[in-house]
Amino acid sequence: MFDRDRWQEIFEAIGKNKLRTFLSGFTVALGILIFTILLGLGNGLLNSFLSSFVDDAQNVIFIRGGRTSKAFKGFQENRRIQFENEDFEFINSNYIGKVEYATPRIYRNGLAKYKKESGNYSIRAVHPDHQYLEKTIMMKGRYLNEADLEERTKNIVIGRLIEKDLFKNENALGKTLDVDGIAYKIVGVFQDSGGDNEERILYMPYKTVQLLFGNNEHLDQINISYNMAMDTEQAIAFSEKIEEDFKKKFNVAPDDQSAIRVRSFAEDIKETMVILGGIYALIFVVGIGTLISGVIGIGNIMTFSIKERTKELGIRKALGASPRSIIAMVLQESVLITAIAGYLGLILGMLILKLIGNNLEEFFILNPKVDTGVIVVATITLVLSGLLAGYIPARRAAKIKPIIALRDD
């Protein structure tokens, strides 16, 4: 392997076939380049998908009410489905062991004021479990708790940017904030990785909002997180079971798709993985196909090389060279060409992906890159490809009979 004379002979052989060596090496490099860029873009799509869930738990199921699209059991179509507290309790009592966290949501907008500063912000009235579903990170103070809920306290938690907007350089914790003419005590300030909009939200106990705005038990939405012991198929089946049970509870036709809307992240993940699986399959077909073309080209080069060196190989065998040593020399040359060309394509592809960066974010491609594991696999693939490309010509070289080779014109 480290025989200096052999390496010298290999480089001389490559030098005699510069054009053919370049063309075959170029094909291999192009195959690896295309494969690397396509795989990086595929990873960019996956990153974009995952980033949309970065601020939420990935085992969440959303349950929303709509309007019926057809009559059923004496009830008219276009009937509004209104969730109430008992529906939230229905979740907690009927799916024990399957639900980790559960929270209702009530949506409002409000004008918040502090001293001379004011601003309109989104209000979410929630259960304390909402912190875990939303992956809310507390910067100061605490989140809402059960006491806030049961005592209908006027305690609120505000986003980091609300503190920045209204309190400037002051610490908002413990201060009183006026929201639509009602005074609330700030018990916590949070941050969220979901972006600026997620950090301009006010969280209140949902029972407090029900009491203050309507004196009812209405809910806009119910969110739950399912037990992580469930796999994707079990999670989808669970969300379908919830939809079925709620349709029965509200006397909704089984095929009515607009009255009860249940969406699970598991479904989104499954659909996306199917699409990404198809993209990755296409990447591998294109990349491997191009690589095979390069391997065939290198095989042809080695075949021509063997034919041109028939006399030389015959003399080697006459002088005692073993078939094994001749095979090793041919394979070494083949692996060298494949490895150098392949790594040039790989490095160029990674450089292009780095230059692309997040410039394709508008096309849902975020941080396209190739993992280290892929580089390891590429290394093994290149070595095996070089061995495959040179094996048949190497065997032919090893079978050359000295007496026939010396007669060859």
C-alpha positions, 0 to 999 in steps of 0.5 A: 500500500505504501510502496513508493515505486508502486505509487510512482507507477500509478501516477505515471499511468494516470499521466498517460491517460489525462483526458480519460482520467479527468472525464471519469473523475469529473463524472464521479465529482459531479455525482457526489456534488449533485448528491450533496446539494440535493441532500442538503436541500432536503435537510433544509426542508426538514429543518424548516418543518421542525422550526415551525414546531420549535415553540410547541411540544411535538405531541400536541393535539388541537381540538376546535369547534366549528359549525355543522355542515349537515343536519343530524338526529333532529339538529339543523345544519350550520349549528355552532359547536361551543365548547364549555368547561365540562368538555375540558373535564370530559378530556381529563376524565375519559382519557386517563393515562393517554393525556399528559397535559391539557388546557383550554384556550380563550382568545381575546385582544386587549389594550394594555396600559402602564403609565404613559405607555400602551399597546394592543396585545393578544390575550390567551386565557389558559390552564397552568398546563399550557406552559408545557404545551407551549414550551414557555420559558419563564424569565422572571417570577412564575407561570399561572398556577392552580390557585390562580385558576380556582380563586379567579385571581387577576394575576397575569403572565406577560411576554418579554417584548410586552415588558420591553414595550410598556415598562422600558427599563423597569422590572415588570414583575409585581407591577400592576398592568391595566388591561381594558380598564381592569387592573392585573398583577404581573406574576411572571415574564416569559420568553418564547422561541416562536418569534416576536408575536409569541412574546407579545401575548398576555396569559390569564387564568381561563376561569378569571376571563370567563367570570370577567367577560361574560360570566359563562363557561365558554371555551374557544379551543382545547389543547392536549399532549398525548403520552409520549409512549405512543408511536405515530400511528397510535397518536393518530388513532387517538386523535381520531378517537377523540374526534369520534367521541366529540361528534357523538357528544355533540350529536354531529354526523360522523362524516361532518368534517367542519363541526369538530376539527381535531389536528395532531402534530403526529399527522403533520409529522407523518405527512411530512415524512412521507413527502421527505421520504420521496424527496430523499428517495429521488436524491439517492436515485439521482446521486447514485445514478450519477455515481454509477456512471462515474464508476463505469467510466473509471472501469473503462479507463482501467480497462484501456489502461490494462490493454495499453500496459499488456506487455508491461504486465506480462514482463511483471509476471515473467519476473515473478509478480503475483496475480495478487500484487497486480490486482492490488496495483490496479485497485489502488489506482482506481480507488485513488481516482474515485476518492480524489474526484469524489471528495472534490465534489463533496467539498464543493457541494458543502461549500455551495450549501454554506454559501446558500445558508438561509437565503432560500428560507422563502422557499421553505429551505432552512439551514441546508447542510449535510451531517457528519454521518453522511460524510462517513457514509460517502467515504465508505461509498467512494472506497467501495466504488473505486474497488468495484470500478477496478475489480474487473479490469484488475482480474483481467490483468492478473490473468494475462499470460506472460508469453502472450503478453510479450507477443502482443503488438 
